[in-house]
């Protein structure tokens, strides 16, 4: 073989070695692309009935629910959560399937919504555990992608601590707000049953609205001369207990109680007291329930069982009224 042939053969050998080295170094990333159609969390399908807890972190909102007796409760407050929500999360997670491998470069995670939870491009972290603290599913959910096709489309995800990200086929049905985990209506009270509602304390003149008889509208007491009630203010006061609901719940803390109270009383003797707790801007309140008559005793007992030992976050516009004075309740009459 002449010198030119030897040089050519050596060049071919170098290229072959380089190509082999590249394939060996990148074999792991090529293999993961062959998982299309596989179930992501196969053990979850077999052990779905053994769910012990679910953790979800979405932005600055987080919740852990744990099994208790025949249902699930929120950790800390032990307030019951909806069984349907737990079933939806578990069932929809169990049906996820691999569609296509995506980036394993952390600098690109944010492009598909898989940044760290709480960041501007962060994902939604979900951890499902079974008996014995065994992890059945641990993944970060990112942006939806309907290009996968089908009614559910797909979603970008990162499984456990692995760097590899995926486009998965399916959709995880998880609540988008904290209140969606709960049957968050504590009570509904018919407006005709309202006897009196007051805002008292904090060295402010009391604001009191009352109904002279069943079926009559609530009327503001002690309206200043040449003033009239601001439209909607009485409705806002009564609306708090007409549908007594909440956005979040926690175990009662040690925060200071505000000096001003909301007190509502019905014609059958049910008394509901609501007091802001801690920073007023956080919208947390403590609720106390009692009864002045046998007619409302059972209702008071049932409602007390829900609220005792817990604080509740309510809507900000409801908390605003704790700062009201008569000047906010009324305005000068127009001539």
ZALUMGU-779923 format. One record per atom (N, C-alpha, C, O): x, y, z. Coordinates in steps of 0.001 Angstrom, whole numbers, padded with zeros to 6 digits, always signed. Example, Ala and Ser with C-alpha at 12.3 -4.5 7.8 and 13.67 -1.06 7.14 Angstrom:
REM ZALUMGU-779923
+013190-005690+007800+012300-004500+007800+013200-003300+007800+014236-003319+008465+012850-002250+007080+013670-001060+007140+012900+000030+007870+013409+001138+008039
//
This chain:
REM ZALUMGU-779923
+000862-001194+000000+000000+000000+000000+000892+001234+000000+001844+001312+000776+000586+002206-000872+001427+003381-000958+001140+004332+000189+000185+004148+000943+001982+005355+000310+001869+006309+001426+000545+007033+001411-000022+007304+002470+000032+007358+000221-001243+008073+000129-002386+007221+000665-003296+007729+001319-002331+005891+000376-003378+004987+000847-003358+004865+002354-004410+004814+002991-002152+004816+002937-002031+004723+004394-002623+005948+005076-003322+005818+006081-002359+007104+004558-002884+008345+005133-004405+008340+005073-005065+008739+006032-004975+007883+003936-006421+007847+003768-007060+006874+004753-008093+007171+005354-006412+005664+004917-006933+004665+005838-006895+005170+007276-007831+004952+008045-005810+005843+007631-005696+006397+008978-006788+007426+009234-007338+007499+010333-007097+008223+008209-008156+009230+008361-009502+008597+008597-010286+009070+009420-009779+007502+007860-011046+006794+008031-011146+006210+009434-012199+006265+010069-010025+005643+009917-009999+005049+011255-010275+006097+012320-011018+005839+013267-009690+007269+012175-009896+008347+013152-011351+008760+013193-011913+008951+014271-011971+008899+012028-013388+009271+011961-014255+008205+012605-015207+008528+013315-013934+006912+012363-014717+005820+012932-014636+005807+014446-015641+005616+015132-013422+006013+014968-013241+006043+016425-014012+007211+017031-014674+007061+018058-013925+008352+016402-014637+009533+016911-016140+009309+016918-016832+009682+017865-016636+008693+015848-018072+008446+015761-018521+007461+016827-019567+007640+017450-017700+006390+017040-018033+005401+018066-018055+006041+019442-018956+005779+020239-017071+006875+019721-017000+007567+021016-018216+008444+021228-018770+008478+022327-018638+009151+020199-019808+010033+020300-021068+009226+020636-021865+009614+021490-021228+008080+019931-022413+007250+020158-022438+006726+021584-023479+006743+022242-021264+006252+022068-021199+005724+023434-021502+006793+024463-022201+006539+025444-020978+007992+024242-021183+009078+025182-022628+009555+025201-023094+010064+026220-023342+009400+024094-024693+009934+023990-025766+008848+023972-026931+009120+023682-025360+007606+024285-026311+006505+024225-027471+006722+025180-028612+006406+024843-027200+007262+026381-028262+007420+027382-029353+008369+026897-030535+008134+027147-028963+009444+026203-029967+010400+025747-030756+009848+024571-031889+010263+024330-030147+008888+023817-030867+008316+022695-031863+007258+023183-032957+007118+022637-031465+006528+024207-032327+005478+024719-033620+006039+025283-034684+005448+025097-033542+007181+025975-034738+007707+026617-035800+008117+025609-036975+008221+025960-035405+008351+024363-036401+008756+023379-037275+007589+022934-038266+007791+022232-036918+006365+023339-037651+005189+022883-038750+004759+023859-039208+003619+023793-039180+005640+024759-040150+005252+025788-041576+005657+025418-042472+005559+026257-041806+006103+024205-043129+006563+023814-044182+005474+024065-044028+004315+023680-045252+005907+024728-046350+004987+024998-046270+004309+026351-047269+003764+026819-045096+004326+027001-044964+003702+028313-045712+004517+029370-045770+005744+029290-046279+003833+030353-046900+004508+031488-045819+005112+032363-044835+004442+032676-045980+006360+032761-044950+007055+033532-044855+006506+034955-043761+006239+035453-046003+006342+035603-046005+005881+036994-046822+004591+037092-047965+004588+037548-046193+003489+036647-046905+002215+036568-047364+001726+037940-048450+001157+038052-046568+001934+038979-046941+001425+040310-048164+002153+040865-048881+001617+041710-048398+003368+040389-049543+004134+040888-050857+003480+040474-051849+003559+041199-050865+002847+039331-052088+002171+038874-052439+001004+039784-053613+000722+040025-051397+000318+040292-051628-000861+041122-051877-000516+042592-052520-001279+043312-051367+000632+043031-051444+000967+044454-052230+002247+044713-052056+002897+045744-053091+002597+043773-053871+003823+043925-054747+003818+045156-055035+004874+045720-055174+002639+045583-056043+002550+046756-055272+002719+048059-055875+002842+049125-053939+002725+047980-053103+002825+049184-052509+004214+049369-051543+004381+050114-053076+005210+048700-052529+006570+048804-052545+007033+050252-053568+006947+050931-051393+007528+050720-051281+008027+052096-051215+009546+052148-051688+010158+053106-050628+010159+051118-050517+011617+051121-050278+012141+049722-049784+011431+048846-050639+013405+049530-050363+014130+048288-049827+015501+048663-050442+016219+049451-048692+015862+048103-048120+017195+048302-048180+017948+046979-047848+017401+045927-048598+019185+047040-048645+020010+045831-048101+021394+046153-048534+022041+047107-047147+021835+045346-046634+023201+045462-046782+023886+044119-046254+023426+043107-047510+024992+044128-047783+025741+042905-047532+027208+043196-048357+027868+043828-046401+027723+042742-046045+029107+043067-045810+029244+044560-045045+028485+045154-046487+030236+045168-046345+030424+046615-047442+029696+047380-047592+029891+048586-048202+028865+046694-049270+028099+047335-048838+026647+047473-048355+026043+046515-049011+026095+048653-048659+024694+048854-049680+024046+049777-050285+024711+050619-049861+022764+049613-050786+022022+050463-050311+020575+050527-049810+020027+049544-050473+019975+051684-050248+018545+051856-051521+017954+052438-052011+018412+053470-052054+016938+051777-053238+016265+052296-052841+014851+052694-052044+014210+052009-053394+014366+053796-053032+013055+054327-054301+012248+054589-055374+012797+054839-054144+010943+054524-055287+010067+054782-055652+010106+056263-054782+010089+057134-056948+010160+056528-057458+010073+057893-058780+009327+057855-059727+009748+057190-058836+008214+058576-060022+007359+058568-060357+006971+057121-059526+006379+056432-061561+007298+056662-061960+006924+055304-061850+008070+054308-062392+007997+053205-061149+009124+054698-061024+010270+053807-059640+010889+053889-058680+010240+054304-059547+012151+053489-058296+012889+053511-058537+014255+054139-059612+014838+053997-057515+014756+054837-057592+016071+055462-056338+016852+055105-055311+016274+054752-056435+018176+055201-055265+019029+055001-054371+018926+056223-054843+019061+057352-053090+018689+056008-052153+018590+057123-052135+019911+057890-052205+020982+057285-052043+019841+059177-052028+021048+060005-053408+021380+060515-053683+021238+061706-054285+021823+059624-055641+022200+060037-056543+020985+060232-057526+021050+060971-056210+019882+059572-057032+018663+059580-058456+018931+059080-059401+018245+059471-058595+019925+058223-059888+020198+057617-060093+019220+056460-059182+019022+055656-061270+018607+056363-061496+017606+055309-061348+018193+053901-061753+019325+053639-060759+017398+053005-060666+017789+051600-061613+016910+050795-062018+015838+051245-061953+017368+049622-062893+016636+048775-062248+015340+048263-061133+015355+047741-062953+014239+048418-062451+012961+047904-062336+012983+046385-061435+012365+045818-063244+013692+045730-063206+013763+044268-061917+014399+043771-061388+014005+042731-061405+015387+044514-060161+016040+044112-059001+015053+044202-058165+014986+043301-058953+014289+045293-057894+013292+045458-057979+012245+044352-056963+011882+043759-059179+011764+044076-059358+010755+043025-058912+011286+041661-058249+010579+040902-059276+012531+041355-058927+013113+040057-057412+013205+039875-056889+012876+038811-056711+013654+040920-055255+013784+040823-054609+012424+040607-053775+012254+039717-054997+011466+041422-054393+010133+041338-054720+009466+040008-053830+008938+039342-055989+009487+039619-056396+008807+038385-055757+009431+037154-055303+008713+036264-055716+010758+037092-055145+011414+035907-053632+011254+035865-053057+011162+034780-052975+011220+037022-051528+010987+037057-051211+009562+036598-050230+009343+035888-052032+008603+036998-051801+007194+036649-051913+006940+035151-051363+005959+034652-052617+007810+034423-052793+007597+032979-051758+008323+032128-051787+008208+030903-050843+009068+032748-049811+009767+031979-048911+008768+031249-048528+007738+031803-048579+009094+029987-047684+008244+029205-046587+009098+028557-046801+010262+028217-045420+008492+028399-044322+009185+027738-044656+009413+026271-045160+008519+025592-044371+010612+025792-044575+010931+024380-043247+011208+023691-042938+010620+022655-042457+012122+024286-041213+012507+023610-040243+013107+024627-040641+013887+025491-038963+012732+024513-037931+013309+025370-037639+014734+024931-037597+015030+023737-037440+015602+025893-037128+016997+025603-035778+017358+026216-034925+016484+026375-035571+018598+026555-034254+019061+026985-033858+018489+028347-034708+018207+029192-032568+018328+028535-032015+018006+029848-031083+019129+030310-030295+018956+031241-031188+020274+029648-030368+021449+029967-031143+022341+030942-032157+022924+030559-030684+022460+032202-031407+023265+033195-031649+024704+032767-032629+025316+033192-030770+025255+031929-030949+026637+031502-032163+026811+030595-032594+027934+030334-032715+025689+030113-033857+025755+029204-035166+025295+029866-036221+025313+029232-035097+024891+031120-036300+024416+031805-037421+025461+031795-038589+025136+031584-037048+026693+032023-038050+027757+032103-038811+027970+030809-039934+028474+030826-038213+027590+029682-038875+027774+028391-040152+026939+028273-041051+027271+027501-040222+025855+029044-041405+024986+028989-042109+024926+030352-042850+023991+030653-041847+025963+031165-042556+026082+032430-042098+025134+033510-042871+024794+034406-040838+024696+033440-040334+023736+034412-039240+024317+035300-038364+023597+035779-039306+025654+035513-038411+026259+036481-038806+025834+037893-039827+025173+038082-038010+026206+038866-038290+025836+040256-039626+026419+040699-039937+027559+040354-040429+025662+041461-041709+026182+041952-041514+027499+042701-040620+027626+043538-042345+028452+042395-042232+029766+043020-041547+030790+042145-041690+031991+042378-040799+030345+041137-040158+031281+040217-041152+031705+039142-042215+031099+039004-040812+032739+038384-041733+033284+037387-042066+032268+036294-043144+032323+035702-041146+031345+036026-041383+030324+035011-041439+028938+035652-041122+027928+035023-041853+028919+036925-041822+027683+037688-042939+026720+037369-043993+027114+036869-042702+025451+037663-043687+024419+037450-044476+024116+038715-044320+024776+039742-045314+023114+038616-046166+022683+039726-045649+021329+040217-045703+020340+039487-045153+021288+041444-044580+020063+041992-045667+019209+042641-046456+019704+043446-045703+017927+042288-046667+016996+042873-045932+015753+043340-045163+015157+042586-046170+015363+044587-045581+014146+045156-046705+013321+045759-047435+013793+046631-046841+012095+045292-047868+011187+045793-047171+010028+046491-046310+009367+045910-047551+009789+047741-046922+008713+048512-047955+007686+048958-049127+007998+049167-047482+006456+049096-048333+005384+049552-047990+004977+050968-047324+005720+051689-048439+003808+051368-048171+003325+052722-046674+003143+052924-045941+002833+051985-046227+003342+054172-044806+003224+054464-043976+004337+053875-042761+004196+053733-044617+005455+053525-043927+006625+052964-043279+006334+051612-042352+007035+051204-043758+005310+050920-043203+004969+049609-043670+005975+048564-044862+006265+048463-042731+006506+047790-043068+007481+046753-043613+006765+045521-042922+005950+044910-044848+007075+045167-045497+006473+043998-045390+007371+042770-045419+006886+041638-045265+008678+042992-045104+009628+041886-044469+010897+042436-044849+011397+043495-043494+011403+041692-042820+012644+042079-042437+013344+040788-041548+012887+040070-043106+014456+040490-042857+015088+039207-043183+016580+039262-043921+017051+040128-042607+017297+038309-042831+018730+038150-043579+018934+036844-043120+018499+035788-044729+019594+036911-045535+019850+035721-045245+021228+035162-045119+022195+035912-045140+021318+033853-044899+022594+033196-046052+022994+032288-047219+022787+032620-045718+023563+031151-046729+024077+030231-047491+022942+029543-046976+021839+029360-048735+023253+029168-049523+022321+028368-049066+022413+026908-048553+023443+026469-049259+021330+026172-048921+021296+024752-049980+020463+024044-050015+019241+024191-050836+021117+023281-051942+020420+022613-051526+019782+021294-052354+019157+020631-050261+019925+020897-049814+019328+019636-049805+017804+019702-049780+017131+018672-049826+017269+020918-049840+015808+021080-051102+015223+020473-051099+014097+019976-052181+015993+020515-053443+015525+019962-054299+014847+021012-053859+014596+022134-055534+014555+020622-056462+013941+021561-057125+014998+022428-056695+016152+022433-058168+014622+023162-058906+015598+023973-058105+016177+025127-058371+017294+025572-057113+015416+025621-056338+015884+026769-055048+016578+026377-054525+017387+027142-054529+016276+025201-053274+016868+024780-052129+016337+025609-052134+015184+026039-051140+017197+025830-049958+016770+026576-049467+017849+027511-049996+018960+027537-048443+017508+028281-047887+018441+029249-046401+018149+029413-045984+016991+029405-045607+019202+029560-044179+019036+029811-043979+018690+031281-044680+019205+032152-043021+017818+031547-042807+017380+032923-041356+016979+033146-040623+016645+032215-040975+017026+034406-039662+016564+034853-039920+015545+035949-040615+015845+036919-039370+014342+035808-039670+013245+036711-038604+013147+037799-037423+012962+037503-039026+013272+039063-038097+013149+040191-036946+014122+040090-037139+015298+039779-035733+013627+040356-034537+014485+040326-033784+014384+038998-032737+015011+038833-034301+013610+038063-033617+013432+036783-033556+014746+036012-034474+015564+036080-032472+014934+035285-032309+016159+034490-033178+016151+033246-033566+017205+032743-033482+014959+032752-034261+014826+031527-035688+015360+031711-036330+015094+032727-036173+016107+030729-037571+016539+030728-038308+015804+029611-037702+015247+028696-039646+015821+029720-040465+015046+028797-041705+015821+028375-042194+016702+029082-042186+015461+027203-043545+015806+026829-044354+014551+027089-044112+013512+026475-045316+014641+027998-046141+013499+028355-047508+013631+027705-048006+014735+027485-048102+012490+027403-049460+012479+026881-050424+012370+028065-050303+011464+028890-051375+013294+028141-052344+013286+029222-052416+014631+029919-051739+015582+029528-053230+014703+030937-053440+015945+031691-053692+015597+033156-054526+014745+033463-052975+016251+034049-053180+016031+035482-054255+016998+035967-054117+018212+035819-055315+016464+036542-056428+017280+037027-056180+017659+038478-056553+016929+039396-055548+018805+038673-055235+019302+040011-055889+020668+040218-056014+021434+039262-056309+020991+041446-056945+022284+041715-056031+023451+041347-054812+023380+041504-056639+024511+040862-055866+025708+040515-055855+026729+041652-055093+027695+041606-056689+026524+042666-056691+027408+043833-056845+026569+045090-057332+025439+045040-056425+027129+046217-056449+026394+047480-057878+026014+047870-058119+024912+048362-058805+026914+047652-060178+026659+048086-060819+025496+047335-061775+024897+047829-060300+025162+046132-060876+024075+045354-060689+022714+046015-061363+021749+045655-059778+022635+046977-059560+021374+047684-060707+021069+048667-060919+019918+049048-061426+022103+049062-062393+021958+050148-063825+022220+049679-064069+022868+048661-064762+021682+050472-066118+022189+050403-066079+023448+051254-066305+023393+052463-065791+024588+050622-065377+025771+051371-066524+026677+051812-066282+027794+052268-067754+026219+051686-068888+026976+052220-069219+026420+053604-069703+025296+053733-068955+027208+054620-069200+026766+055993-070684+026753+056324-071160+025866+057033-071416+027738+055811-072855+027828+056097-073506+028765+055093-072869+029658+054536-074796+028532+054883-075632+029446+054094-076814+029844+054969-077508+028984+055512-077042+031140+055104-078123+031642+055959-079037+032527+055130-078583+033471+054484-080307+032223+055149-081266+032993+054374-081358+034424+054908-081461+034627+056117-081321+035413+054016-081401+036815+054459-082602+037095+055348-082523+037951+056229-083712+036396+055142-084910+036639+055949-084685+036296+057422-085433+036742+058291-083638+035494+057696-083374+035091+059079-082486+036082+059835-082316+035957+061048-081918+037066+059128-081037+038011+059803-081838+038911+060751-082828+039527+060357-081388+038970+062000-082025+039876+062957-081174+041122+063161-081682+042243+063188-079844+040899+063305-078967+042039+063579-077543+041692+063172-077091+040560+063345-076845+042684+062629-075428+042541+062307-074717+043804+062789-075171+044921+062539-073585+043608+063491-072871+044753+064054-071374+044662+063791-070812+043573+063676-070746+045818+063699-069297+045962+063755-068997+046753+065019-069405+047907+065149-068281+046127+065953-068078+046758+067268-066618+046658+067689-065877+045787+067233-066221+047583+068582-064885+047565+069167-063938+048556+068527-064309+049312+067630-062692+048534+069014-061604+049383+068509-061882+050871+068733-061421+051718+067968-062636+051179+069781-062947+052576+070129-063603+053349+068990-063475+054570+068897-064301+052627+068135-065051+053262+067055-066538+053171+067381-066979+052261+068082-067294+054122+066866-068736+054035+067041-069231+052739+066414-068839+052412+065294-070085+051994+067112-070593+050753+066542-071441+051011+065298-072162+052004+065202-071330+050103+064372-072184+050120+063181-073166+048970+063344-072756+047816+063469-074443+049270+063345-075455+048257+063600-076571+048333+062563-077149+049393+062321-076855+047194+061964-077997+047102+061056-078916+046015+061588-078445+044985+062072-080205+046231+061505-081155+045255+062037-082435+045264+061216-082724+046205+060476-083185+044191+061373-084457+044045+060678-085576+044043+061711-085537+043243+062646-086571+044914+061570-087623+045008+062581-088471+043754+062689-089002+043463+063761-088612+043002+061594-089378+041767+061623-088990+040908+060436-088406+041401+059471-089310+039629+060503-088924+038701+059450-089463+039153+058096-090630+039514+057946-088559+039117+057120-088931+039518+055772-088644+040974+055472-088652+041382+054311-088389+041768+056512-088071+043188+056317-086564+043357+056089-085753+042590+056609-086211+044369+055307-084805+044622+055004-084062+045134+056233-084651+045728+057136-082745+044887+056244-081899+045416+057305-081789+046934+057167-081670+047467+056064-081832+047613+058311-081796+049078+058324-080652+049533+059222-080447+048988+060307-079911+050534+058762-078804+051072+059545-079323+051969+060661-080171+052831+060431-078809+051764+061870-079206+052579+063017-078308+053804+063127-077162+053800+062677-078857+054852+063738-078089+056065+064068-077461+056742+062855-076301+057152+062885-078247+056849+061792-077744+057570+060622-077616+059047+060961-078577+059648+061440-076442+059653+060724-076283+061073+061016-077298+061927+060253-077735+061565+059161-077657+063043+060835-078625+063934+060207-078131+064384+058837-076952+064684+058647-079060+064424+057896-078804+064841+056517-077826+063901+055809-077112+064310+054893-077802+062639+056243-076983+061616+055582-077883+060455+055136-079002+060294+055623-077385+059682+054232-078087+058498+053761-077088+057357+053608-075883+057580+053492-077605+056137+053610-076739+054956+053548-076097+054841+052171-076754+055006+051143-074788+054552+052178-074085+054307+050917-074630+053032+050273-074715+051998+050937-074993+053087+049008-075557+051910+048346-074610+050706+048433-073406+050844+048216-075139+049563+048741-074362+048321+048743-073656+047992+050043-073211+046859+050226-073540+048960+050961-072776+048695+052186-073493+047681+053082-072854+046778+053620-074785+047816+053244-075523+046865+054079-075509+045480+053430-075402+044464+054117-075616+045452+052120-075569+044178+051406-074230+043489+051618-074176+042267+051761-073152+044262+051640-071831+043676+051876-071727+043122+053289-071103+042083+053504-072334+043806+054256-072296+043311+055626-073052+041991+055758-072568+041060+056402-074217+041910+055161-075013+040692+055281-074447+039556+054427-074624+038380+054744-073770+039923+053347-073231+038906+052449-072185+038015+053089-071975+036885+052648-071521+038520+054137-070477+037741+054806-071028+036425+055342-070387+035384+055202-072215+036462+055958-072754+035209+056496-073890+034636+055651-074329+033510+055885-074363+035394+054681-075354+034818+053775-074757+033589+053096-075417+032562+052937-073485+033722+052700-072687+032587+052256-071349+032690+052979-070452+033413+052543-071222+031965+054081-070009+032017+054898-069004+031033+054304-069069+029831+054560-068079+031560+053512-067107+030696+052855-065689+031170+053121-065483+032202+053759-064706+030414+052630-063304+030750+052890-062440+030374+051695-062847+029600+050828-061224+030949+051670-060277+030682+050597-059149+029751+051027-058534+029078+050199-058887+029721+052330-057826+028864+052869-058127+028618+054342-058903+029350+054956-057507+027581+054906-057728+027235+056302-056409+026749+056894-055596+026138+056200-056205+027022+058171-055005+026592+058867-055354+026331+060335-056425+026717+060803-054460+025685+061041-054636+025512+062473-054566+026885+063134-053741+027716+062754-055428+027127+064119-055451+028432+064786-054069+028769+065324-053467+027980+066052-053572+029949+064961-052241+030369+065387-052267+031237+066627-053291+031371+067298-051117+031824+066914-050981+032673+068096-051031+034158+067759-050699+034998+068596-051448+034487+066528-051519+035885+066126-052503+036665+066974-053496+036122+067460-052216+037943+067144-053084+038791+067962-054429+038999+067281-054504+039194+066067-055481+038955+068077-056811+039210+067559-057045+040711+067444-056661+041471+068332-057673+041138+066354-057970+042555+066165-059004+043006+067198-059789+042193+067684-059005+044290+067532-059956+044778+068541-061378+044970+068015-062287+045273+068787-061572+044799+066724-062898+045022+066154-063507+043694+065741-062807+042833+065208-064800+043514+065980-065489+042267+065701-066704+042487+064816-067348+043535+064837-066985+041456+064043-068225+041370+063257-069111+040375+063995-068703+039239+064233-070318+040794+064357-071227+039919+065102-072571+039893+064389-073210+040929+064202-072992+038689+063993-074279+038528+063316-075166+037606+064147-074701+036613+064706-076445+037951+064216-077402+037147+064981-078647+036907+064131-079171+037824+063499-079106+035660+064129-080310+035324+063377-081523+035315+064306-081381+035356+065528-082696+035261+063722-083932+035286+064510-084104+034040+065374-084802+034070+066387-083459+032939+064966-083588+031729+065777-082434+031572+066770-082253+030501+067349-081649+032646+066967-080660+032663+068037-079255+032229+067701-078428+032099+068604-078946+031997+066420-077577+031666+066029-076722+032933+066054-077112+033955+065489-075559+032871+066705-074656+034017+066795-073310+033635+066180-072698+032638+066565-072861+034440+065221-071580+034213+064556-070696+035441+064771-071056+036557+064395-069524+035212+065387-068556+036294+065606-067334+036043+064739-066798+034935+064708-066900+037080+064034-065726+036983+063167-064735+038063+063578-065081+039242+063657-063482+037640+063843-062453+038571+064300-061190+038392+063473-060686+037273+063378-060658+039454+062871-059380+039335+062159-058269+038900+063114-058269+039273+064287-057327+038113+062604-056220+037632+063417-054919+037867+062659-054812+037579+061467-053914+038408+063393-052632+038689+062757-052702+039924+061876-053509+040823+062113-051847+039963+060853-051787+041091+059930-053104+041202+059164-053512+040260+058485-053762+042345+059274-055066+042533+058632-054991+042312+057128-055951+041843+056516-053851+042651+056532-053697+042516+055088-053612+041080+054610-053717+040823+053410-053421+040130+055535-053345+038723+055162-054727+038074+055080-054867+036965+054564-055750+038772+055594-057152+038340+055467-057513+037082+056259-058441+036361+055892-056784+036819+057339-057109+035679+058190-058056+036109+059304-057901+037185+059882-059029+035267+059599-059995+035572+060661-060225+034328+061513-059943+033204+061099-060747+034565+062716-061178+033481+063597-062688+033591+063767-063229+034683+063936-063345+032464+063719-064810+032434+063753-065279+031701+065006-064814+030602+065311-066204+032326+065724-066809+031704+066892-068313+031606+066662-068933+032503+066090-068878+030501+067118-070313+030268+066906-070956+029863+068231-070400+029067+068988-072119+030414+068494-072867+030052+069692-074358+030118+069382-074763+030518+068291-075158+029724+070351-076606+029729+070164-077289+030285+071411-076906+029986+072541-078306+031100+071170-079085+031672+072262-080438+030973+072435-081195+031297+073350-080736+030014+071552-082049+029367+071601-081940+027939+071095-081046+027601+070319-082860+027117+071545-082875+025709+071161-083032+025542+069654-082536+024575+069077-083719+026479+069021-083991+026372+067586-082720+026356+066736-082712+025794+065641-081654+026969+067235-080411+027035+066462-079288+026212+067092-078144+026287+066643-079600+025433+068121-078567+024705+068855-077824+023703+067975-076596+023638+068019-078549+022924+067178-077915+021920+066331-077067+022566+065247-075968+022099+064951-077574+023631+064660-076811+024330+063626-075529+024904+064209-074474+024831+063578-075608+025473+065403-074436+026043+066065-073411+024955+066372-072209+025168+066208-073879+023801+066813-072982+022693+067130-072235+022214+065892-071027+021979+065936-072959+022071+064795-072346+021603+063543-071338+022610+063006-070259+022230+062551-071687+023891+063058-070789+024925+062548-069568+025079+063446-068461+025305+062956-069761+024959+064759-068633+025042+065695-067617+023944+065435-066412+024170+065541-068098+022757+065097-067186+021648+064816-066284+021947+063623-065147+021477+063575-066777+022723+062663-065991+023078+061485-064940+024149+061784-063833+024113+061248-065303+025105+062646-064445+026286+062805-063538+026238+064031-062530+026943+064072-063869+025438+065012-063102+025435+066263-061651+025008+066029-061385+024018+065348-060724+025767+066603-059310+025446+066492-058690+025777+065161-057578+025339+064867-059402+026557+064334-058901+026884+062997-059037+028371+062714-059908+029046+063262-058161+028871+061848-058291+030210+061281-058628+030054+059806-058248+029072+059168-059343+031032+059278-059774+030967+057881-059378+032241+057153-059453+033338+057707-058958+032081+055915-058695+033256+055066-059945+033532+054255-060467+032654+053568-060422+034778+054346-061617+035161+053601-061237+036234+052580-060089+036677+052532-062186+036638+051785-061920+037612+050720-061496+038956+051304-062007+039381+052340-060562+039618+050632-060054+040891+051110-061119+041958+051236-061068+042774+052156-062091+041969+050322-063122+043001+050389-063997+042826+051622-064608+043789+052087-064066+041598+052162-064817+041377+053388-064052+041893+054599-064646+042443+055526-062742+041717+054592-061922+042190+055713-061907+043714+055767-061769+044294+056844-062048+044360+054622-062044+045828+054580-063074+046428+055528-062825+047481+056115-064206+045793+055687-065280+046381+056479-064946+046515+057957-065615+047257+058676-063915+045803+058424-063542+045939+059825-062981+047326+060134-062896+047718+061298-062605+048050+059115-062133+049416+059317-063193+050470+059078-062914+051662+059209-064406+050059+058730-065462+051021+058429-065885+051814+059665-065887+051315+060790-066238+053056+059405-066887+053908+060396-068192+054408+059766-068498+054079+058620-068949+055193+060512-070197+055710+059965-069956+056581+058737-070825+056699+057873-068786+057185+058662-068494+058030+057502-068371+057201+056226-068660+057692+055135-067926+055900+056366-067889+055028+055192-069266+054432+054880-069546+054056+053742-070114+054353+055899-071435+053748+055703-072440+054714+055091-073423+054293+054481-072192+056000+055255-073157+056991+054812-072497+058108+054000-071274+058249+053982-073330+058885+053338-072864+060066+052611-073925+061163+052765-075082+060881+053078-073524+062384+052548-074477+063494+052684-075573+063385+051627-075324+063044+050470-076769+063681+052057-077883+063638+051131-077714+064705+050052-077282+065827+050316-078063+064322+048852-077983+065270+047762-079198+066207+047809-080333+065772+048003-078932+067460+047634-080024+068455+047702-080879+068408+046443-081840+069169+046320
//
